[in-house]
Amino acid sequence: MNRKTLTILAAVGSLGLLLGAFAFQHLGGLAPCKMCIWQRYPHVVAILLGAAALFVPLPTLLALGALAALATAGIGGYHVGVEQGWWEGPSSCSSGAVGGVDANALFDQIMAAPLIRCDDIAWQFAGLSMAGWNMVLSLVLAGLWIAALRAR
């Protein structure tokens, strides 16, 4: 495949994953947690880089597209680890120990906490959560960006 086709596939892939996330949120009623939102930003960057690379085919844009795909894959992988309990996630969206906190401070934390926890799996398919699928598919997209970078 040529560079332009690979770039379009990579950018459209990010667009598809982003639209899928919005569909799960707005049509499926699955509100995103903080880490789910974090995974969306690199997809937006990848889409914009893909559009720019079609008009100004600079290798730097393609390399940045690969980095954006790898960034969202990395966030997705971190999120999977939080969901599986391999490590603790951000205190703002995960359950965790409450030692050393007085009752009033704990109540304030509970009242200020988001309703959607990052360590709960809201949906999964074939043993992978949405974060896991984002990680896997974003690694594929990173491969497309790298292939576009190497194409002549």
CORCORVEN-V247052 format. One record per pair of residues at least 4 apart in sequence whose C-alpha atoms are under 6 Angstrom apart, sorted by the first residue. I is the first residue (numbers start at 0). GAP is how many residues later the second one is. D is the distance in whole Angstrom. If there is no record, write none. Layout:
BEGIN
I,GAP,D / I,GAP,D
END
This chain:
BEGIN
2,145,5 / 2,148,5 / 5,138,6 / 5,142,5 / 6,43,6 / 6,141,6 / 7,4,6 / 8,4,6 / 9,131,5 / 9,134,6 / 10,35,6 / 10,36,5 / 10,39,5 / 13,29,5 / 15,4,6 / 21,4,6 / 22,4,5 / 23,4,4 / 23,6,6 / 24,4,5 / 24,5,5 / 24,6,5 / 31,4,5 / 32,83,5 / 32,84,6 / 32,85,6 / 38,33,5 / 41,26,5 / 41,30,6 / 45,4,6 / 45,19,5 / 45,22,6 / 48,4,6 / 48,12,6 / 48,16,6 / 51,4,6 / 52,4,5 / 58,90,6 / 61,83,6 / 61,87,6 / 65,76,5 / 65,79,5 / 66,4,6 / 68,69,5 / 68,73,5 / 69,4,6 / 71,4,6 / 72,62,4 / 72,65,5 / 75,55,5 / 75,59,5 / 76,58,6 / 79,51,6 / 79,52,6 / 80,5,5 / 80,6,6 / 81,5,5 / 81,6,6 / 81,7,5 / 81,37,5 / 82,36,4 / 82,37,6 / 88,5,6 / 92,24,5 / 92,25,5 / 93,23,5 / 93,24,5 / 93,25,5 / 108,4,6 / 122,6,6 / 123,4,5 / 123,5,4 / 127,4,5 / 132,4,6 / 133,4,6
END
